[in-house]
Amino acid sequence: MMKLDPPETREIDYSQTKKNVAKWFDTEYSKYKRLANLPLLPNNALSLAPSRGTAHTNSVEDRTVTRANAKQVLEFVNAVLDMLDDRYKTVIKSRYIQRLQVWSVCDILGVERAQVSVYDRQGCAEFAQTLDLSAGTQLTAYKEEA
């Protein structure tokens, strides 16, 4: 029998959640993007890792696995983005992946700055909640109860 979690009753702190998502894209997403695109050194290439005796901690196999894992993370994030409303997906990809200015996103969507701000907040909240539930992140922030 499948058990559902009780509904979340705390109020989302949209401002902090948006900051958390922006920081995640700046740090984690960009790290995975660099790792996924990293060229692999040939097997007999000079290792840049400090020597640790006889263990090959920077082996071609290890680098290949790291690269493959990074590609899987990027594919997963893209799948999560694809589940969002098209407006939310456009704002998140434009702002946090392509790093476009708000006015550019306004032009792309054909809406005013205030509407982009709403899409940004709501899209970040949906993205954060989905990643939190599926990948164990803690991007969604909640307001303190009084």
DSSP file (Angstrom, degrees, kcal/mol; ACC not computed):
  #  RESIDUE AA STRUCTURE BP1 BP2  ACC     N-H-->O    O-->H-N    N-H-->O    O-->H-N    TCO  KAPPA ALPHA  PHI   PSI    X-CA   Y-CA   Z-CA
    1    1 A M              0   0    0      0, 0.0     2,-0.3     0, 0.0     0, 0.0   0.000 360.0 360.0 360.0 130.0    0.0    0.0    0.0
    2    2 A M        -     0   0    0      1,-0.0     2,-0.5     0, 0.0     0, 0.0  -0.586 360.0-152.1 -79.5 135.5    1.4    3.4   -1.0
    3    3 A K        -     0   0    0     -2,-0.3     2,-0.3     0, 0.0    -1,-0.0  -0.935   5.7-151.0-111.5 126.2    1.6    6.0    1.7
    4    4 A L        -     0   0    0     -2,-0.5     0, 0.0     1,-0.1     0, 0.0  -0.720  20.6-115.2 -94.3 144.8    1.4    9.7    0.9
    5    5 A D        -     0   0    0     -2,-0.3     3,-0.1     1,-0.1    -1,-0.1  -0.444  40.0 -98.8 -70.0 150.3    3.1   12.3    2.9
    6    6 A P        -     0   0    0      0, 0.0    -1,-0.1     0, 0.0     3,-0.1  -0.370  53.2 -87.5 -65.0 153.1    0.8   14.8    4.7
    7    7 A P        -     0   0    0      0, 0.0     2,-0.5     0, 0.0    -3,-0.0  -0.305  42.5-107.9 -64.5 146.0    0.4   18.0    2.8
    8    8 A E        +     0   0    0      1,-0.2    -3,-0.0    -3,-0.1     0, 0.0  -0.619  37.5 178.5 -74.0 123.5    3.0   20.8    3.5
    9    9 A T        +     0   0    0     -2,-0.5    -1,-0.2     2,-0.1     2,-0.1   0.561  44.6 103.3-106.2 -11.1    1.2   23.4    5.5
   10   10 A R  S    S-     0   0    0      1,-0.1     2,-0.4   135,-0.0   134,-0.1  -0.427  77.9-110.9 -72.4 149.5    4.1   25.9    6.1
   11   11 A E        -     0   0    0    132,-0.3   132,-3.2    -2,-0.1     2,-0.2  -0.650  32.0-118.1 -82.9 132.9    4.1   29.0    4.0
   12   12 A I  B     -A  142   0A   0     -2,-0.4     2,-1.1   130,-0.2   130,-0.3  -0.472  10.7-137.6 -71.0 136.3    6.9   29.2    1.4
   13   13 A D     >  -     0   0    0    128,-2.8     4,-2.6    -2,-0.2   128,-0.4  -0.810  24.0-173.6 -90.4  93.7    9.4   32.0    1.7
   14   14 A Y  H  > S+     0   0    0     -2,-1.1     4,-2.4     1,-0.2     5,-0.2   0.860  77.4  53.2 -62.6 -38.4    9.5   32.8   -2.0
   15   15 A S  H  > S+     0   0    0      2,-0.2     4,-1.9     1,-0.2    -1,-0.2   0.941 114.0  40.5 -63.9 -48.3   12.4   35.3   -1.7
   16   16 A Q  H  > S+     0   0    0      2,-0.2     4,-2.6     1,-0.2    -2,-0.2   0.878 113.8  54.0 -69.7 -37.1   14.7   33.0    0.2
   17   17 A T  H  X S+     0   0    0     -4,-2.6     4,-2.5     2,-0.2    -2,-0.2   0.919 108.3  50.0 -61.7 -43.0   13.7   30.0   -2.0
   18   18 A K  H  X S+     0   0    0     -4,-2.4     4,-2.6     1,-0.2    -1,-0.2   0.907 110.9  49.4 -61.7 -41.9   14.6   32.1   -5.1
   19   19 A K  H  X S+     0   0    0     -4,-1.9     4,-2.5     2,-0.2    -2,-0.2   0.908 110.6  50.6 -62.7 -41.9   18.0   33.0   -3.5
   20   20 A N  H  X S+     0   0    0     -4,-2.6     4,-2.3   119,-0.2    -2,-0.2   0.908 111.9  46.9 -63.0 -42.3   18.6   29.3   -2.7
   21   21 A V  H  X S+     0   0    0     -4,-2.5     4,-2.5     2,-0.2     5,-0.2   0.923 112.1  50.1 -65.9 -44.4   17.8   28.3   -6.3
   22   22 A A  H  X S+     0   0    0     -4,-2.6     4,-2.2     1,-0.2    -2,-0.2   0.920 112.7  46.9 -60.1 -43.7   20.0   31.0   -7.8
   23   23 A K  H  X S+     0   0    0     -4,-2.5     4,-2.5     2,-0.2     5,-0.4   0.893 109.9  53.9 -65.4 -39.6   22.9   30.0   -5.5
   24   24 A W  H  X>S+     0   0    0     -4,-2.3     5,-2.2     1,-0.2     4,-0.8   0.920 110.7  45.8 -61.5 -43.9   22.4   26.3   -6.4
   25   25 A F  I  <>S+     0   0    0     -4,-2.5     5,-1.3     3,-0.2    -1,-0.2   0.896 113.5  50.6 -66.1 -38.4   22.6   27.1  -10.1
   26   26 A D  I  <5S+     0   0    0     -4,-2.2    -2,-0.2    -5,-0.2    -1,-0.2   0.880 128.1  18.5 -65.5 -38.2   25.7   29.3   -9.5
   27   27 A T  I  X5S+     0   0    0     -4,-2.5     4,-1.6    -5,-0.1    -3,-0.2   0.910 132.9  27.4 -99.9 -65.9   27.5   26.6   -7.5
   28   28 A E  I  X5S+     0   0    0     -4,-0.8     4,-2.6    -5,-0.4     5,-0.2   0.949 122.3  45.4 -70.1 -51.7   26.2   23.1   -8.0
   29   29 A Y  I  ><S+     0   0    0     -5,-2.2     4,-2.4     1,-0.2    -1,-0.2   0.925 114.9  48.8 -60.5 -44.5   24.8   23.3  -11.5
   30   30 A S  H  ><S+     0   0    0     -5,-1.3     4,-2.1    -6,-0.3    -1,-0.2   0.863 110.3  52.6 -65.0 -33.9   27.8   25.1  -12.9
   31   31 A K  H  X S+     0   0    0     -4,-1.6     4,-2.5     2,-0.2    -2,-0.2   0.942 111.0  45.7 -64.1 -47.8   30.1   22.5  -11.2
   32   32 A Y  H  X S+     0   0    0     -4,-2.6     4,-2.6     1,-0.2    -2,-0.2   0.869 111.0  54.0 -64.0 -35.7   28.2   19.6  -12.9
   33   33 A K  H  X S+     0   0    0     -4,-2.4     4,-1.3    -5,-0.2    -1,-0.2   0.918 110.3  46.2 -64.9 -42.7   28.2   21.4  -16.2
   34   34 A R  H  < S+     0   0    0     -4,-2.1     4,-0.4     1,-0.2     3,-0.3   0.932 114.6  47.5 -64.0 -45.4   32.0   21.8  -16.0
   35   35 A L  H >< S+     0   0    0     -4,-2.5     3,-1.0     1,-0.2    -2,-0.2   0.890 109.2  53.6 -64.3 -39.4   32.5   18.2  -15.0
   36   36 A A  H 3< S+     0   0    0     -4,-2.6    -1,-0.2     1,-0.2    -2,-0.2   0.805 113.8  42.8 -66.1 -28.8   30.2   16.9  -17.7
   37   37 A N  T 3< S+     0   0    0     -4,-1.3    -1,-0.2    -3,-0.3    -2,-0.2   0.358  84.6 123.8 -98.9   4.9   32.2   18.7  -20.4
   38   38 A L    <   -     0   0    0     -3,-1.0     2,-0.1    -4,-0.4    -3,-0.0  -0.487  62.1-127.1 -69.4 126.4   35.6   17.9  -19.0
   39   39 A P        -     0   0    0      0, 0.0     2,-0.4     0, 0.0    -1,-0.1  -0.467  24.8-119.6 -71.0 147.4   37.8   16.2  -21.6
   40   40 A L        -     0   0    0     -2,-0.1     3,-0.1     1,-0.0    20,-0.1  -0.718  19.7-129.3 -90.6 137.1   39.3   12.9  -20.5
   41   41 A L        -     0   0    0     -2,-0.4    22,-0.1     1,-0.1    -1,-0.0  -0.551  34.0 -99.1 -78.1 146.8   43.1   12.5  -20.3
   42   42 A P    >   -     0   0    0      0, 0.0     3,-2.1     0, 0.0    -1,-0.1  -0.240  39.3-102.1 -61.1 159.7   44.6    9.5  -22.0
   43   43 A N  T 3  S+     0   0    0      1,-0.3    17,-0.1    -3,-0.1    -2,-0.1   0.804 121.8  44.5 -55.8 -35.5   45.4    6.6  -19.7
   44   44 A N  T 3  S+     0   0    0      2,-0.1    -1,-0.3     3,-0.0     3,-0.1   0.250  89.4 123.8 -96.1  13.8   49.2    7.3  -19.7
   45   45 A A  S <  S-     0   0    0     -3,-2.1     2,-0.2     1,-0.1    -4,-0.1  -0.305  74.4 -89.2 -74.5 158.4   48.7   11.1  -19.2
   46   46 A L        -     0   0    0      1,-0.1     2,-0.3     2,-0.0    -1,-0.1  -0.478  41.8-132.3 -65.0 128.9   50.2   13.0  -16.4
   47   47 A S        -     0   0    0     -2,-0.2     4,-0.1     1,-0.1    -1,-0.1  -0.686   9.4-157.5 -84.6 137.9   47.9   13.1  -13.4
   48   48 A L        +     0   0    0     -2,-0.3    -1,-0.1    10,-0.1     3,-0.1   0.487  63.9 102.7 -91.5  -4.8   47.4   16.5  -11.8
   49   49 A A  S    S-     0   0    0      1,-0.1    -2,-0.1     9,-0.1     3,-0.1  -0.505  85.5 -98.2 -77.6 147.1   46.4   14.9   -8.4
   50   50 A P        -     0   0    0      0, 0.0     2,-0.2     0, 0.0    -1,-0.1  -0.338  48.3 -96.9 -61.8 147.0   48.9   14.9   -5.6
   51   51 A S        -     0   0    0      1,-0.1     3,-0.1    -4,-0.1     5,-0.1  -0.444  38.6-178.6 -68.6 134.0   50.8   11.6   -5.3
   52   52 A R    >   -     0   0    0      3,-0.4     3,-0.9     1,-0.4     2,-0.4  -0.273  50.1 -97.0-126.9  45.6   49.3    9.3   -2.7
   53   53 A G  T 3  S-     0   0    0      1,-0.2    -1,-0.4     3,-0.0     0, 0.0  -0.617  87.8 -19.0  79.5-130.9   51.6    6.3   -2.9
   54   54 A T  T 3  S+     0   0    0     -2,-0.4    -1,-0.2    -3,-0.1     2,-0.2   0.628 105.6 104.7 -91.3 -14.4   50.5    3.4   -5.1
   55   55 A A    <   -     0   0    0     -3,-0.9     2,-1.1     1,-0.1    -3,-0.4  -0.482  63.0-144.8 -72.8 134.8   46.8    4.2   -5.2
   56   56 A H    >   +     0   0    0     -2,-0.2     3,-0.9     1,-0.2    -1,-0.1  -0.711  31.5 163.4 -96.8  81.6   45.5    5.7   -8.5
   57   57 A T  T 3  S+     0   0    0     -2,-1.1    -1,-0.2     1,-0.3    -6,-0.0   0.672  74.4  48.8 -75.5 -16.3   42.9    8.1   -7.1
   58   58 A N  T 3  S+     0   0    0     -3,-0.2    -1,-0.3    -9,-0.1   -10,-0.1  -0.206  82.7 154.9-114.8  40.9   42.7   10.0  -10.3
   59   59 A S    <>  -     0   0    0     -3,-0.9     4,-2.3     1,-0.1     5,-0.2  -0.196  58.0-112.5 -69.3 160.7   42.3    7.1  -12.7
   60   60 A V  H  > S+     0   0    0      1,-0.2     4,-2.4     2,-0.2     5,-0.2   0.883 119.5  54.7 -58.2 -39.3   40.7    7.4  -16.1
   61   61 A E  H  > S+     0   0    0      2,-0.2     4,-2.5     1,-0.2    -1,-0.2   0.928 107.6  48.5 -62.5 -45.0   37.9    5.1  -14.8
   62   62 A D  H  > S+     0   0    0      1,-0.2     4,-2.5     2,-0.2    -2,-0.2   0.916 113.1  47.5 -60.9 -43.7   37.2    7.5  -11.8
   63   63 A R  H  X S+     0   0    0     -4,-2.3     4,-2.3     1,-0.2    -1,-0.2   0.871 110.8  52.1 -66.7 -36.2   37.2   10.5  -14.1
   64   64 A T  H  X S+     0   0    0     -4,-2.4     4,-2.5    -5,-0.2    -2,-0.2   0.916 111.2  46.8 -65.3 -43.1   34.9    8.7  -16.6
   65   65 A V  H  X S+     0   0    0     -4,-2.5     4,-2.8     2,-0.2     5,-0.2   0.925 112.1  50.5 -64.3 -45.0   32.4    7.8  -13.8
   66   66 A T  H  X S+     0   0    0     -4,-2.5     4,-2.2     1,-0.2    -2,-0.2   0.919 112.4  47.2 -58.8 -45.0   32.5   11.4  -12.4
   67   67 A R  H  X S+     0   0    0     -4,-2.3     4,-2.1     2,-0.2    -1,-0.2   0.912 112.4  48.9 -64.1 -43.9   31.9   12.8  -15.9
   68   68 A A  H  X S+     0   0    0     -4,-2.5     4,-2.0     2,-0.2    -2,-0.2   0.902 111.0  50.5 -63.6 -41.8   29.0   10.3  -16.5
   69   69 A N  H  X S+     0   0    0     -4,-2.8     4,-2.2     1,-0.2    -1,-0.2   0.911 109.2  51.3 -61.9 -42.7   27.4   11.2  -13.1
   70   70 A A  H  X S+     0   0    0     -4,-2.2     4,-2.2     1,-0.2    -1,-0.2   0.901 108.9  50.9 -62.0 -41.2   27.6   14.9  -13.8
   71   71 A K  H  X S+     0   0    0     -4,-2.1     4,-2.3     1,-0.2    -1,-0.2   0.888 109.0  51.7 -64.0 -38.3   25.9   14.3  -17.2
   72   72 A Q  H  X S+     0   0    0     -4,-2.0     4,-2.5     2,-0.2    -2,-0.2   0.895 108.1  51.5 -64.8 -40.0   23.1   12.3  -15.4
   73   73 A V  H  X S+     0   0    0     -4,-2.2     4,-2.7     2,-0.2    -2,-0.2   0.932 110.6  48.3 -61.9 -45.4   22.6   15.2  -13.0
   74   74 A L  H  X S+     0   0    0     -4,-2.2     4,-2.4     1,-0.2    -2,-0.2   0.904 111.6  49.5 -62.5 -41.3   22.3   17.7  -15.8
   75   75 A E  H  X S+     0   0    0     -4,-2.3     4,-2.1     2,-0.2    -1,-0.2   0.902 111.5  49.7 -63.1 -40.8   19.8   15.4  -17.6
   76   76 A F  H  X S+     0   0    0     -4,-2.5     4,-2.4     2,-0.2    -2,-0.2   0.930 110.3  49.3 -63.7 -46.2   17.8   15.1  -14.4
   77   77 A V  H  X S+     0   0    0     -4,-2.7     4,-2.6     1,-0.2    -2,-0.2   0.907 111.0  50.5 -61.2 -42.0   17.7   18.8  -13.8
   78   78 A N  H  X S+     0   0    0     -4,-2.4     4,-2.3     1,-0.2    -1,-0.2   0.880 108.9  51.9 -63.6 -37.0   16.6   19.4  -17.4
   79   79 A A  H  X S+     0   0    0     -4,-2.1     4,-0.9     2,-0.2    -2,-0.2   0.899 109.9  49.0 -64.8 -40.6   13.8   16.8  -16.9
   80   80 A V  H >X S+     0   0    0     -4,-2.4     3,-0.8     1,-0.2     4,-0.6   0.929 111.6  49.1 -63.4 -44.8   12.7   18.6  -13.8
   81   81 A L  H >< S+     0   0    0     -4,-2.6     3,-1.2     1,-0.2    -2,-0.2   0.885 105.9  57.5 -61.7 -38.2   12.7   21.9  -15.7
   82   82 A D  H 3< S+     0   0    0     -4,-2.3    -1,-0.2     1,-0.3    -2,-0.2   0.733 100.2  58.9 -66.0 -21.4   10.7   20.3  -18.5
   83   83 A M  H << S+     0   0    0     -4,-0.9    -1,-0.3    -3,-0.8    -2,-0.2   0.675  92.1  89.7 -79.4 -17.4    8.0   19.4  -16.0
   84   84 A L  S << S-     0   0    0     -3,-1.2    39,-0.0    -4,-0.6    -3,-0.0  -0.330  96.7 -81.7 -77.1 160.1    7.4   23.1  -15.1
   85   85 A D     >  -     0   0    0      1,-0.1     4,-2.7    -2,-0.1     3,-0.3  -0.311  46.3-114.5 -51.7 141.9    5.1   25.5  -16.8
   86   86 A D  H  > S+     0   0    0      1,-0.2     4,-2.5     2,-0.2     5,-0.2   0.847 115.9  53.0 -55.9 -36.7    6.7   26.8  -20.0
   87   87 A R  H  > S+     0   0    0      2,-0.2     4,-2.2     1,-0.2    -1,-0.2   0.920 111.4  45.6 -65.6 -42.5    6.9   30.3  -18.6
   88   88 A Y  H  > S+     0   0    0     -3,-0.3     4,-2.7     2,-0.2     5,-0.2   0.925 113.3  49.8 -65.5 -44.3    8.6   29.2  -15.4
   89   89 A K  H  X S+     0   0    0     -4,-2.7     4,-2.7     1,-0.2     5,-0.3   0.910 110.4  50.6 -60.9 -43.3   11.0   27.0  -17.4
   90   90 A T  H  X S+     0   0    0     -4,-2.5     4,-2.5    -5,-0.2     5,-0.2   0.921 112.1  46.7 -61.7 -44.5   11.9   29.9  -19.7
   91   91 A V  H  X S+     0   0    0     -4,-2.2     4,-3.1     2,-0.2     5,-0.4   0.944 114.6  46.0 -64.5 -47.6   12.6   32.2  -16.8
   92   92 A I  H  X>S+     0   0    0     -4,-2.7     4,-2.6     1,-0.2     5,-0.8   0.939 116.5  43.9 -63.8 -47.2   14.7   29.7  -14.9
   93   93 A K  I  X>S+     0   0    0     -4,-2.7     5,-3.0    -5,-0.2     4,-1.1   0.923 118.0  45.7 -63.5 -42.2   16.7   28.7  -17.9
   94   94 A S  I  <5S+     0   0    0     -4,-2.5     6,-3.4    -5,-0.3    -2,-0.2   0.931 122.3  33.9 -66.3 -46.2   17.1   32.3  -19.1
   95   95 A R  I  <5S+     0   0    0     -4,-3.1    -3,-0.2     4,-0.2    -2,-0.2   0.911 130.5  26.0 -78.2 -43.3   18.1   33.8  -15.8
   96   96 A Y  I  <5S+     0   0    0     -4,-2.6    -3,-0.2    -5,-0.4    -2,-0.1   0.696 131.0  29.5-103.7 -21.0   20.1   31.0  -14.0
   97   97 A I  I  <<S+     0   0    0     -4,-1.1    -3,-0.2    -5,-0.8    -4,-0.1   0.828 133.4  28.4-101.7 -50.6   21.6   28.9  -16.8
   98   98 A Q  S   <S-     0   0    0     -5,-3.0    -3,-0.2    -6,-0.2    -4,-0.2   0.641  96.5-138.9 -84.8 -14.2   22.0   31.4  -19.7
   99   99 A R        +     0   0    0     -6,-0.4    -4,-0.2     1,-0.2     2,-0.1   0.862  38.0 169.8  59.1  41.8   22.4   34.3  -17.2
  100  100 A L        -     0   0    0     -6,-3.4    -1,-0.2    -7,-0.1     2,-0.1  -0.461  36.8-105.3 -79.8 155.1   20.3   36.7  -19.2
  101  101 A Q    >>  -     0   0    0     -2,-0.1     4,-1.5     1,-0.1     3,-0.6  -0.376  31.3-109.6 -74.2 159.2   19.2   40.1  -17.8
  102  102 A V  H 3> S+     0   0    0      1,-0.2     4,-2.4     2,-0.2     5,-0.2   0.890 117.8  57.8 -59.3 -41.6   15.5   40.5  -16.7
  103  103 A W  H 3> S+     0   0    0      1,-0.2     4,-2.0     2,-0.2    -1,-0.2   0.851 104.2  52.9 -61.1 -32.3   14.8   42.8  -19.7
  104  104 A S  H <> S+     0   0    0     -3,-0.6     4,-2.4     2,-0.2    -1,-0.2   0.900 108.7  49.0 -67.0 -40.0   15.9   40.1  -22.1
  105  105 A V  H  X S+     0   0    0     -4,-1.5     4,-2.6     2,-0.2     5,-0.3   0.875 107.9  55.2 -66.8 -37.0   13.5   37.6  -20.4
  106  106 A C  H  X>S+     0   0    0     -4,-2.4     4,-2.0     1,-0.2     5,-1.4   0.927 110.0  46.7 -58.5 -45.5   10.7   40.3  -20.7
  107  107 A D  H  <5S+     0   0    0     -4,-2.0    -2,-0.2     2,-0.2    -1,-0.2   0.914 111.8  50.6 -62.8 -44.1   11.4   40.4  -24.5
  108  108 A I  H  <5S+     0   0    0     -4,-2.4    -2,-0.2     1,-0.2    -1,-0.2   0.922 121.2  33.0 -61.2 -45.8   11.5   36.6  -24.8
  109  109 A L  H  <5S-     0   0    0     -4,-2.6    -1,-0.2     2,-0.1    -2,-0.2   0.642 101.8-129.3 -87.6 -15.8    8.1   36.2  -23.0
  110  110 A G  T  <5 +     0   0    0     -4,-2.0     2,-0.3     1,-0.3    -3,-0.2   0.863  68.1 116.0  69.0  35.7    6.5   39.4  -24.2
  111  111 A V      < -     0   0    0     -5,-1.4    -1,-0.3    -6,-0.2    -2,-0.1  -0.837  68.3 -92.7-130.6 168.8    5.6   40.5  -20.6
  112  112 A E     >  -     0   0    0     -2,-0.3     4,-1.8    -3,-0.1     3,-0.5  -0.319  40.1-104.8 -77.2 163.3    6.4   43.2  -18.2
  113  113 A R  H  > S+     0   0    0      1,-0.2     4,-2.2     2,-0.2     5,-0.2   0.863 119.3  57.3 -55.5 -41.2    9.1   43.0  -15.6
  114  114 A A  H  > S+     0   0    0      1,-0.2     4,-1.7     2,-0.2    -1,-0.2   0.882 106.5  49.1 -61.5 -38.3    6.6   42.5  -12.8
  115  115 A Q  H  > S+     0   0    0     -3,-0.5     4,-2.5     2,-0.2    -1,-0.2   0.887 108.8  52.3 -70.4 -38.1    5.2   39.4  -14.5
  116  116 A V  H  X S+     0   0    0     -4,-1.8     4,-2.6     1,-0.2    -2,-0.2   0.895 107.4  53.9 -61.6 -39.1    8.7   38.0  -15.0
  117  117 A S  H  X S+     0   0    0     -4,-2.2     4,-2.4     2,-0.2    -2,-0.2   0.900 108.9  48.0 -61.7 -41.5    9.3   38.5  -11.3
  118  118 A V  H  X S+     0   0    0     -4,-1.7     4,-2.6     2,-0.2     5,-0.3   0.940 113.2  47.2 -64.5 -47.2    6.1   36.5  -10.5
  119  119 A Y  H  X S+     0   0    0     -4,-2.5     4,-2.9     1,-0.2     5,-0.3   0.885 111.4  53.0 -60.3 -39.2    7.1   33.7  -12.9
  120  120 A D  H  X S+     0   0    0     -4,-2.6     4,-2.5     2,-0.2     5,-0.2   0.947 112.2  43.1 -62.3 -50.9   10.6   33.7  -11.4
  121  121 A R  H  X S+     0   0    0     -4,-2.4     4,-2.0     2,-0.2    -2,-0.2   0.939 119.3  42.4 -61.1 -48.8    9.4   33.3   -7.8
  122  122 A Q  H  X S+     0   0    0     -4,-2.6     4,-2.4     2,-0.2    -2,-0.2   0.901 115.4  49.5 -68.4 -40.9    6.7   30.7   -8.6
  123  123 A G  H  X S+     0   0    0     -4,-2.9     4,-2.8    -5,-0.3     5,-0.2   0.911 110.6  49.9 -64.5 -42.4    9.0   28.8  -10.9
  124  124 A C  H  X S+     0   0    0     -4,-2.5     4,-2.9    -5,-0.3    -1,-0.2   0.891 110.5  51.2 -62.6 -39.1   11.8   28.7   -8.4
  125  125 A A  H  X S+     0   0    0     -4,-2.0     4,-2.6    -5,-0.2    -2,-0.2   0.934 113.2  43.8 -64.9 -45.3    9.4   27.4   -5.7
  126  126 A E  H  X S+     0   0    0     -4,-2.4     4,-2.3     2,-0.2    -2,-0.2   0.915 115.6  48.2 -66.0 -42.0    8.2   24.6   -8.0
  127  127 A F  H  X S+     0   0    0     -4,-2.8     4,-2.7    -5,-0.2     5,-0.2   0.939 113.6  47.7 -61.1 -47.6   11.7   23.7   -9.1
  128  128 A A  H  X S+     0   0    0     -4,-2.9     4,-2.8     1,-0.2    11,-0.4   0.923 112.2  48.2 -61.8 -46.5   13.0   23.8   -5.5
  129  129 A Q  H  X S+     0   0    0     -4,-2.6     4,-2.4     2,-0.2    -1,-0.2   0.913 113.1  48.2 -62.2 -42.3   10.1   21.6   -4.2
  130  130 A T  H  X S+     0   0    0     -4,-2.3     4,-2.3     2,-0.2     5,-0.3   0.924 114.5  45.0 -65.1 -44.5   10.5   19.1   -7.0
  131  131 A L  H  X>S+     0   0    0     -4,-2.7     4,-2.8     2,-0.2     6,-1.0   0.892 112.0  53.2 -66.8 -38.7   14.3   18.9   -6.5
  132  132 A D  H  X5S+     0   0    0     -4,-2.8     4,-1.1    -5,-0.2    -2,-0.2   0.934 114.5  41.0 -60.0 -46.8   13.9   18.6   -2.7
  133  133 A L  H  <5S+     0   0    0     -4,-2.4    -2,-0.2    -5,-0.2    -1,-0.2   0.863 126.0  33.0 -70.8 -36.7   11.4   15.7   -3.0
  134  134 A S  H  <5S+     0   0    0     -4,-2.3    -2,-0.2    -5,-0.2    -3,-0.2   0.755 131.8  24.6 -96.0 -26.1   13.3   13.8   -5.8
  135  135 A A  H  <5S-     0   0    0     -4,-2.8    -3,-0.2    -5,-0.3    -2,-0.1   0.427  99.1-114.8-122.9  -1.4   16.9   14.5   -5.1
  136  136 A G     << +     0   0    0     -4,-1.1    -4,-0.2    -5,-0.5    -3,-0.1   0.638  63.4 144.2  79.4  12.8   17.1   15.3   -1.4
  137  137 A T        -     0   0    0     -6,-1.0    -1,-0.2    -9,-0.1     3,-0.1  -0.241  47.2-140.2 -72.9 173.7   18.2   19.0   -1.7
  138  138 A Q        +     0   0    0      1,-0.1    -9,-0.1  -118,-0.1    -1,-0.1  -0.471  54.0 130.7-133.0  61.9   16.9   21.6    0.7
  139  139 A L        +     0   0    0    -11,-0.4     2,-0.4   -12,-0.1  -119,-0.2   0.775  44.9  90.4 -86.7 -29.1   16.2   24.5   -1.6
  140  140 A T        -     0   0    0    -12,-0.3     2,-0.4    -3,-0.1  -126,-0.1  -0.555  62.3-159.1 -75.4 126.1   12.7   25.4   -0.5
  141  141 A A        -     0   0    0   -128,-0.4  -128,-2.8    -2,-0.4     2,-0.4  -0.820   3.2-154.0-104.2 146.2   12.7   27.9    2.4
  142  142 A Y  B     -A   12   0A   0     -2,-0.4  -130,-0.2  -130,-0.3     2,-0.1  -0.904  20.8-109.3-120.4 147.9    9.7   28.3    4.7
  143  143 A K        -     0   0    0   -132,-3.2  -132,-0.3    -2,-0.4     2,-0.2  -0.447  41.4-104.6 -71.2 146.4    8.5   31.3    6.7
  144  144 A E        -     0   0    0     -2,-0.1     2,-0.3     1,-0.1    -1,-0.1  -0.504  35.4-118.4 -71.1 137.4    8.9   31.0   10.4
  145  145 A E              0   0    0     -2,-0.2    -1,-0.1     1,-0.1  -135,-0.0  -0.609 360.0 360.0 -79.9 138.0    5.6   30.4   12.2
  146  146 A A              0   0    0     -2,-0.3    -1,-0.1     0, 0.0    -2,-0.0   0.462 360.0 360.0 -78.5 360.0    4.7   33.1   14.6
